[in-house]
Amino acid sequence: MRQDDVSFHIRNDSLICKYGESLYGKHGCVRSRHQYIAQRMRELGRFMLVAKEMDNTVRGLEDLCAPARFQFVVNVAKRLTQFSPGKNEYGKPSTAVKIGFCLKGAVEVLIGQALMNDDDLSEKKAKKFFELLEKNWRNSVSITAHQTIQEKRWNKEDDIPLTKNVIALRDHLRMVEDEARAKMTHQMNLQAYKALNETVLAQVIIFNKRREGEASRLTLDTYKKASANAINQDIYSTLSPLEKELSKILTRIEIRGKRGKKVPVFLTERMKESINLLVQRREEAGVPAENPYLFARPGAMTNIRGCDCLRKYAKESKTENPELLRSTKLRKQVATLCQLLDLTEQELEQVARFMGHDIRVHCDFYRQTDKTFQIAKISKLLFAMEQGTETLRGKNLDTLRPSVNDREQAKKSSSPKKKREGKRATGKAKGFTFYLEFKTSKIGPQFVYFL
């Protein structure tokens, strides 16, 4: 954790420290979650610095965990997150949401501490404050913060990469990979080892559309165990010839995903050849024997970061919009392009499970409602509805063929003209064109004047 005013307050705030211990007990076994623990503690630390500015009698977080201080806590959160009363929106809406979660977690720790100390008064105060957080925090802070987050996403430009750019990046990675393998085949070359390490990791992320952290933290033991995976013969017999071939050439590895979920990673024969070369040269490259990671950093106990690899080689490949070639954008791309396929609900569930989330998250958050789809598909429905229900019968969005030309629509929608009973005369006067028509009616002949 950085050494600054925030960390100084955290060290002197017993409740924030105990909250950090609680998070460590839950996530401490996963080294990558240590940064998450530090971030949650720093959020409460920044919250307390603002609280001290607004009230110099406040000493620690426990002083605020009382029902009478709830409105003050809301005001502190609004000031920290730059709430604008006139616009009714937050400058930092995500921080406003996170503060609520952190406060609830800290109060739960306080309740547990009061129970262990048999302190009925502290327990009662903490439980009432927690009840206020459950019932009133949502209306006071969370709803407006979520609305601000959603509105900031509106009318943004398309933020998923084009397939041609992904292919260009893949080809560049393979070129660098081949050059590095050629240099390392007969003798050790540290620069080539690093290049091979980075390019293979980037290809694993791109091919599997995995979160960069999940692929980066793949361990050497997991890779070695997965090499001997057996094929289920009952399922294998039901596959098509292409599917049988794919099941032979791809290696499937199960790794830890978000929130501890099990997610799969596929490795091609080309990837495995490069990874085997990396494993063979680990010791010569200076990777400590105790380093558990497959994509290890030479001379350290850590792994290389996939986000750094993608950023570096996306820029080198000179593709259009290299900033879009990131793991999150690639995941949104596959979720969006699945709309081109006529997937059943079961097939869509399989895709979502491979991505590491459920169907609701897949459809609501990862799948982008692309404006191209809306203009090309939904607009056909709107045009067809203007032309009457007969054009909709038995059709879907692909088979609809509405008339989109205004003149053509007017011609089709207009009723047949009746033959006029009289004669029309045309003339001009002072720059205006007029029509004089003679009609007959029940009340006798009459003239009608038109401009």
Order of alpha helices (4+ residues) and beta strands (2+ residues): alpha-alpha-alpha-alpha-beta-beta-alpha-alpha-alpha-alpha-alpha-alpha-alpha-alpha-alpha-beta-beta-alpha-alpha-alpha-alpha-alpha-alpha-alpha-beta-beta-beta
